[in-house]
Amino acid sequence: MFGELTGQRRIDTAAVPVAELRAIADGAGVSVGQVHLAALAGAVRRWTAVGADVPVCVPVDTRRPDEHDRSGVHLGLVRIALPTATADPGRRLHLVAQRMSQRRMSSARSGARALIDQVPVRWSGPALRRLGDRRNVALTASVFRSAPALTVLERPVEDLFALPWLPPGHGCFIILARYGSTATLSVLTDTGVAEAAELARNWAEEVAVLAAAADVASRRKGAATPMVSSGTR
């Protein structure tokens, strides 16, 4: 999908109202994260000529409810197939919800936690690397919900977007950050990836497509021209 990688980075962002994602989720009986991945499936479908479902890695938090103040890294990886081969947006949302069901994700968290706690590093390390191997996954897609009303040097934070990172050899890492009333998609790609800016724009437009499919009145102003920005480093 990504061609030759250069080692240089490019970031593109697009923003939509959280209320729109929530309305789609509530109308379809799914989660906001599932709406995000269904929109991403439509965006990747537009963006590439791949005629099959695309495998992606989804990070999961392995901490238990009483461990949210525990320091360290407690992330596992789940590999799912984005339904990019499916043309109907409502069907894509149904397939994402099915493939990321609460039961399956709970099982994945338990398995990832067992891998961290019970398997020696000499075996768990290669297992995790295999999950994220670029030969097995096209990209990584995550969702981050920040604490409300953040401040920096006693001044309120008005906007927030996540800065993903690229594992070695990977071409694309996507994070949806929810803060206040806005959900901002960050798409970090290698500069060798062609037309990377289109992926963020397509995602925002696919959110509007899902809203229409779910008969949800869009709350976004200027839905045809979503808020998109780009930069390189």
The 8 nearest C-alpha neighbors of each residue, nearest first, counted from 0:
[[1, 2, 137, 47, 49, 192, 48, 170],
 [0, 2, 192, 170, 3, 193, 191, 4],
 [1, 3, 0, 4, 192, 191, 193, 170],
 [4, 2, 191, 1, 5, 192, 170, 189],
 [3, 5, 191, 6, 189, 2, 170, 192],
 [6, 4, 7, 191, 190, 189, 3, 8],
 [5, 7, 4, 189, 8, 190, 191, 168],
 [8, 6, 5, 190, 189, 232, 9, 231],
 [9, 7, 189, 232, 190, 231, 188, 6],
 [8, 10, 231, 188, 190, 230, 187, 189],
 [11, 9, 187, 230, 186, 229, 231, 188],
 [12, 10, 229, 186, 228, 196, 185, 199],
 [11, 13, 185, 228, 184, 227, 199, 186],
 [12, 14, 227, 184, 226, 199, 183, 200],
 [13, 15, 183, 226, 182, 184, 181, 225],
 [14, 16, 182, 181, 17, 183, 203, 219],
 [17, 15, 181, 18, 19, 182, 180, 219],
 [16, 18, 181, 20, 182, 180, 19, 21],
 [19, 17, 21, 16, 20, 22, 180, 218],
 [18, 20, 22, 17, 21, 16, 218, 217],
 [21, 19, 17, 23, 22, 18, 31, 24],
 [20, 22, 18, 24, 19, 23, 31, 25],
 [21, 23, 19, 25, 24, 20, 18, 26],
 [24, 22, 26, 20, 21, 25, 210, 27],
 [25, 23, 29, 21, 27, 30, 22, 26],
 [24, 26, 28, 22, 27, 23, 21, 29],
 [27, 25, 23, 24, 28, 22, 213, 215],
 [26, 28, 24, 25, 29, 23, 213, 92],
 [29, 27, 25, 26, 24, 30, 23, 96],
 [28, 30, 24, 27, 96, 33, 25, 31],
 [31, 29, 33, 32, 24, 34, 28, 25],
 [30, 32, 34, 33, 24, 20, 21, 35],
 [33, 31, 35, 30, 34, 36, 142, 29],
 [32, 34, 36, 30, 35, 31, 96, 95],
 [33, 35, 31, 37, 32, 36, 38, 24],
 [36, 34, 32, 38, 33, 37, 39, 31],
 [37, 35, 39, 33, 38, 34, 40, 32],
 [36, 38, 92, 40, 34, 39, 35, 91],
 [39, 37, 205, 41, 35, 36, 40, 206],
 [38, 40, 36, 42, 37, 41, 202, 43],
 [41, 39, 83, 37, 43, 38, 42, 81],
 [40, 42, 44, 38, 39, 43, 205, 83],
 [41, 43, 201, 39, 202, 45, 44, 40],
 [44, 42, 46, 40, 45, 41, 47, 39],
 [43, 45, 41, 83, 42, 46, 47, 40],
 [46, 44, 42, 43, 47, 41, 201, 48],
 [45, 47, 43, 44, 42, 198, 197, 48],
 [48, 46, 49, 44, 45, 43, 0, 50],
 [47, 49, 50, 46, 44, 45, 0, 43],
 [50, 48, 47, 51, 44, 0, 84, 52],
 [49, 51, 84, 48, 52, 83, 44, 47],
 [52, 50, 84, 49, 53, 83, 82, 85],
 [51, 53, 83, 82, 84, 81, 80, 54],
 [52, 54, 81, 80, 83, 51, 55, 137],
 [55, 53, 80, 136, 79, 137, 81, 78],
 [56, 54, 136, 138, 139, 79, 78, 137],
 [55, 57, 78, 139, 77, 76, 140, 138],
 [56, 58, 77, 140, 76, 141, 139, 78],
 [59, 57, 76, 75, 141, 74, 77, 56],
 [60, 58, 75, 74, 76, 61, 108, 57],
 [59, 61, 74, 62, 73, 75, 58, 108],
 [60, 62, 108, 73, 112, 74, 59, 75],
 [63, 61, 66, 60, 73, 67, 64, 112],
 [62, 64, 66, 65, 61, 67, 60, 112],
 [65, 63, 66, 67, 62, 61, 68, 60],
 [64, 66, 63, 67, 68, 62, 69, 61],
 [67, 65, 69, 63, 68, 64, 62, 70],
 [66, 68, 69, 65, 64, 62, 63, 70],
 [69, 67, 66, 70, 65, 62, 64, 71],
 [68, 70, 66, 67, 71, 62, 65, 73],
 [71, 69, 68, 72, 67, 73, 66, 62],
 [72, 70, 73, 69, 74, 68, 62, 67],
 [71, 73, 74, 70, 69, 60, 61, 75],
 [74, 72, 61, 60, 62, 71, 75, 112],
 [75, 73, 60, 59, 61, 72, 58, 76],
 [74, 76, 111, 59, 58, 61, 60, 73],
 [77, 75, 58, 57, 59, 56, 78, 74],
 [76, 78, 57, 56, 58, 79, 107, 75],
 [77, 79, 56, 55, 57, 76, 54, 130],
 [80, 78, 54, 55, 81, 77, 56, 98],
 [79, 81, 54, 53, 52, 82, 55, 78],
 [80, 82, 53, 40, 52, 83, 54, 79],
 [83, 81, 52, 84, 85, 91, 40, 80],
 [82, 84, 52, 40, 44, 85, 81, 41],
 [83, 85, 51, 52, 82, 50, 86, 44],
 [86, 84, 83, 82, 87, 91, 90, 88],
 [85, 87, 88, 84, 83, 91, 90, 41],
 [86, 88, 90, 89, 85, 91, 92, 41],
 [89, 87, 91, 90, 209, 92, 86, 212],
 [90, 88, 92, 91, 87, 212, 93, 209],
 [89, 91, 93, 87, 92, 88, 94, 85],
 [92, 90, 88, 94, 89, 93, 82, 37],
 [93, 91, 37, 95, 89, 90, 94, 96],
 [92, 94, 90, 96, 91, 95, 97, 89],
 [93, 95, 97, 91, 96, 92, 98, 90],
 [96, 94, 98, 92, 97, 93, 99, 37],
 [97, 95, 99, 93, 94, 98, 100, 33],
 [96, 98, 94, 100, 95, 99, 93, 92],
 [97, 99, 95, 96, 100, 94, 79, 103],
 [100, 98, 96, 97, 95, 104, 103, 101],
 [99, 101, 97, 103, 102, 96, 98, 104],
 [102, 100, 104, 103, 105, 99, 106, 96],
 [101, 103, 105, 100, 104, 106, 99, 107],
 [102, 104, 106, 100, 105, 101, 107, 99],
 [105, 103, 107, 101, 106, 102, 99, 108],
 [106, 104, 108, 102, 107, 103, 101, 109],
 [105, 107, 103, 109, 104, 108, 110, 102],
 [106, 108, 104, 110, 105, 109, 111, 103],
 [109, 107, 111, 105, 61, 110, 106, 112],
 [110, 108, 112, 106, 107, 111, 113, 105],
 [109, 111, 107, 113, 108, 112, 106, 114],
 [110, 112, 114, 75, 108, 113, 109, 107],
 [113, 111, 109, 115, 114, 110, 61, 108],
 [114, 112, 110, 116, 117, 115, 111, 109],
 [113, 115, 111, 118, 112, 117, 116, 123],
 [116, 114, 112, 113, 117, 118, 111, 123],
 [117, 115, 113, 114, 112, 118, 119, 111],
 [116, 118, 113, 114, 115, 119, 112, 123],
 [117, 119, 114, 123, 116, 115, 120, 122],
 [120, 118, 121, 122, 123, 117, 115, 116],
 [121, 119, 123, 122, 124, 118, 115, 125],
 [120, 122, 119, 124, 123, 125, 118, 126],
 [121, 123, 120, 124, 119, 125, 126, 118],
 [122, 124, 120, 126, 125, 118, 121, 114],
 [125, 123, 127, 120, 126, 122, 121, 128],
 [124, 126, 128, 127, 123, 122, 129, 121],
 [127, 125, 123, 129, 124, 128, 122, 130],
 [128, 126, 130, 124, 129, 125, 123, 131],
 [129, 127, 125, 131, 130, 126, 132, 124],
 [128, 130, 132, 126, 127, 131, 125, 135],
 [131, 129, 127, 128, 132, 126, 76, 78],
 [130, 132, 128, 129, 133, 136, 127, 56],
 [131, 133, 129, 134, 135, 130, 128, 136],
 [134, 132, 136, 135, 169, 137, 131, 168],
 [133, 135, 132, 136, 137, 131, 129, 169],
 [136, 134, 133, 132, 137, 131, 54, 130],
 [137, 135, 54, 55, 133, 138, 134, 132],
 [136, 138, 55, 54, 133, 53, 135, 0],
 [137, 139, 55, 171, 136, 172, 56, 140],
 [138, 140, 56, 172, 55, 57, 173, 141],
 [141, 139, 173, 57, 174, 172, 56, 138],
 [140, 142, 174, 57, 58, 173, 175, 143],
 [143, 141, 175, 174, 176, 32, 144, 140],
 [144, 142, 176, 175, 177, 145, 141, 174],
 [143, 145, 177, 176, 178, 142, 146, 175],
 [146, 144, 178, 147, 143, 177, 176, 149],
 [145, 147, 149, 148, 144, 178, 179, 177],
 [146, 148, 149, 145, 179, 178, 144, 156],
 [149, 147, 150, 146, 155, 156, 179, 157],
 [150, 148, 156, 147, 155, 146, 151, 157],
 [149, 151, 155, 154, 156, 153, 152, 148],
 [150, 152, 154, 153, 155, 156, 149, 148],
 [153, 151, 154, 150, 155, 156, 149, 148],
 [154, 152, 151, 150, 155, 149, 156, 148],
 [153, 155, 150, 151, 152, 156, 149, 157],
 [156, 154, 150, 149, 157, 151, 153, 148],
 [155, 157, 150, 149, 158, 154, 151, 148],
 [156, 158, 155, 159, 179, 149, 148, 178],
 [159, 157, 156, 160, 178, 181, 179, 183],
 [158, 160, 178, 161, 157, 176, 156, 183],
 [161, 159, 176, 183, 162, 185, 158, 184],
 [160, 162, 176, 163, 185, 174, 159, 175],
 [161, 163, 160, 164, 185, 187, 174, 10],
 [164, 162, 172, 161, 187, 174, 173, 165],
 [165, 163, 166, 172, 162, 187, 171, 173],
 [164, 166, 169, 172, 167, 171, 163, 170],
 [165, 167, 169, 168, 164, 170, 131, 172],
 [168, 166, 169, 165, 170, 133, 6, 132],
 [167, 169, 166, 170, 133, 4, 165, 132],
 [170, 168, 166, 167, 165, 133, 171, 138],
 [169, 171, 189, 188, 1, 168, 4, 192],
 [172, 170, 188, 138, 187, 169, 173, 165],
 [173, 171, 139, 187, 138, 165, 186, 140],
 [172, 174, 186, 140, 185, 139, 141, 187],
 [175, 173, 141, 185, 142, 140, 184, 176],
 [174, 176, 184, 142, 183, 143, 185, 141],
 [177, 175, 143, 183, 182, 144, 160, 161],
 [178, 176, 182, 144, 181, 143, 145, 183],
 [179, 177, 181, 145, 180, 182, 159, 176],
 [178, 180, 181, 147, 177, 148, 17, 182],
 [179, 181, 17, 16, 178, 18, 182, 177],
 [182, 180, 16, 17, 179, 178, 15, 177],
 [181, 183, 177, 17, 15, 14, 176, 16],
 [184, 182, 14, 176, 175, 13, 160, 181],
 [183, 185, 175, 13, 12, 174, 14, 176],
 [186, 184, 12, 174, 173, 11, 161, 175],
 [185, 187, 173, 11, 10, 172, 12, 188],
 [188, 186, 10, 172, 171, 9, 163, 173],
 [189, 187, 171, 170, 9, 8, 190, 186],
 [188, 190, 8, 170, 191, 7, 192, 9],
 [191, 189, 192, 8, 7, 9, 188, 5],
 [190, 192, 4, 189, 5, 3, 193, 2],
 [193, 191, 1, 190, 189, 195, 2, 188],
 [192, 194, 195, 191, 1, 190, 2, 196],
 [195, 193, 196, 197, 192, 198, 46, 191],
 [194, 196, 197, 193, 198, 192, 188, 199],
 [197, 195, 198, 194, 199, 11, 200, 229],
 [196, 198, 200, 195, 199, 194, 201, 46],
 [197, 199, 201, 196, 200, 195, 42, 202],
 [200, 198, 202, 201, 197, 13, 196, 12],
 [201, 199, 197, 203, 202, 198, 13, 204],
 [200, 202, 42, 204, 198, 199, 203, 197],
 [201, 203, 42, 205, 199, 204, 200, 39],
 [204, 202, 206, 200, 205, 201, 225, 13],
 [203, 205, 201, 207, 206, 202, 200, 208],
 [206, 204, 208, 38, 202, 207, 203, 201],
 [205, 207, 209, 203, 204, 208, 38, 210],
 [206, 208, 210, 204, 205, 209, 211, 203],
 [209, 207, 205, 211, 206, 210, 212, 204],
 [210, 208, 212, 206, 211, 207, 213, 205],
 [209, 211, 215, 207, 213, 208, 212, 23],
 [210, 212, 214, 208, 209, 213, 215, 207],
 [213, 211, 209, 214, 210, 208, 89, 88],
 [212, 214, 210, 211, 215, 209, 23, 26],
 [215, 213, 211, 212, 210, 216, 26, 209],
 [216, 214, 210, 213, 211, 217, 23, 22],
 [215, 217, 218, 214, 210, 211, 19, 22],
 [218, 216, 219, 215, 19, 210, 207, 222],
 [219, 217, 19, 216, 220, 16, 18, 222],
 [218, 220, 217, 222, 221, 16, 15, 19],
 [221, 219, 222, 218, 217, 225, 223, 224],
 [220, 222, 223, 224, 219, 225, 226, 218],
 [221, 223, 224, 220, 219, 225, 207, 204],
 [222, 224, 221, 225, 204, 207, 220, 203],
 [223, 225, 222, 221, 226, 204, 227, 200],
 [226, 224, 222, 227, 203, 223, 13, 221],
 [225, 227, 13, 14, 224, 228, 15, 12],
 [228, 226, 13, 12, 225, 200, 14, 229],
 [227, 229, 12, 11, 13, 226, 230, 10],
 [230, 228, 11, 10, 12, 227, 196, 231],
 [229, 231, 10, 9, 11, 232, 228, 8],
 [232, 230, 9, 8, 10, 229, 7, 190],
 [231, 8, 9, 7, 230, 10, 190, 189]]
